Each structure stands twice: as C-alpha cells, then as structure tokens.
Amino acid sequence: MLALLLQESPSTVGVLRFFAAFLLILIVYSGALLFTYWIGKDE
C-alpha cells in the first residue's frame, strides 16, 4: 500500500478517492444512525 502511495499514478489517486468517499459515506451513515438512536433513547 505504501509503495502504491509513493508512486502517484492516476489509478492510485482514483482508488484513494474511492476509499475516502466510502469512509465518508460510512461515517455519515453511522452518524445518522447513532443520532436517531440517541434522539429516540430520551423519549
């Protein structure tokens, strides 16, 4: 993985962007689920 990061090829940037977007979507989705759980817990 480090070797891929060191050689800045276009495909590497695409893979990095894919993983970054995937992580962002996961964080937002889990955050929304946690938020709805936290809101419903008080009632």
C-alpha positions in Angstrom: 0.0 0.0 0.0 2.8 2.4 0.8 4.5 1.6 -2.4 1.3 2.5 -4.2 1.0 5.8 -2.3 4.6 6.7 -3.1 4.1 6.3 -6.9 1.5 8.9 -7.7 -0.3 7.2 -10.6 -3.8 8.2 -11.7 -5.2 4.8 -10.8 -3.8 5.2 -7.2 -5.5 8.6 -6.8 -8.8 7.0 -8.0 -8.5 4.2 -5.5 -7.7 6.7 -2.7 -10.7 8.8 -3.7 -12.9 5.8 -3.7 -11.7 4.8 -0.2 -12.1 8.3 1.0 -15.6 8.6 -0.3 -16.5 5.2 1.1 -15.2 6.1 4.5 -17.1 9.5 4.4 -20.3 7.7 3.4 -19.8 5.2 6.2 -19.1 7.9 8.8 -22.2 9.9 7.7 -24.4 6.9 7.7 -23.3 5.6 11.1 -23.5 9.1 12.5 -27.1 9.4 11.3 -28.0 6.0 12.8 -26.3 7.0 16.1 -28.1 10.3 16.1 -31.5 8.8 15.6 -30.8 6.2 18.3 -29.7 9.0 20.7 -32.8 11.0 19.9 -35.2 8.0 20.4 -33.5 7.0 23.6 -34.6 10.0 25.5 -38.3 9.5 24.8 
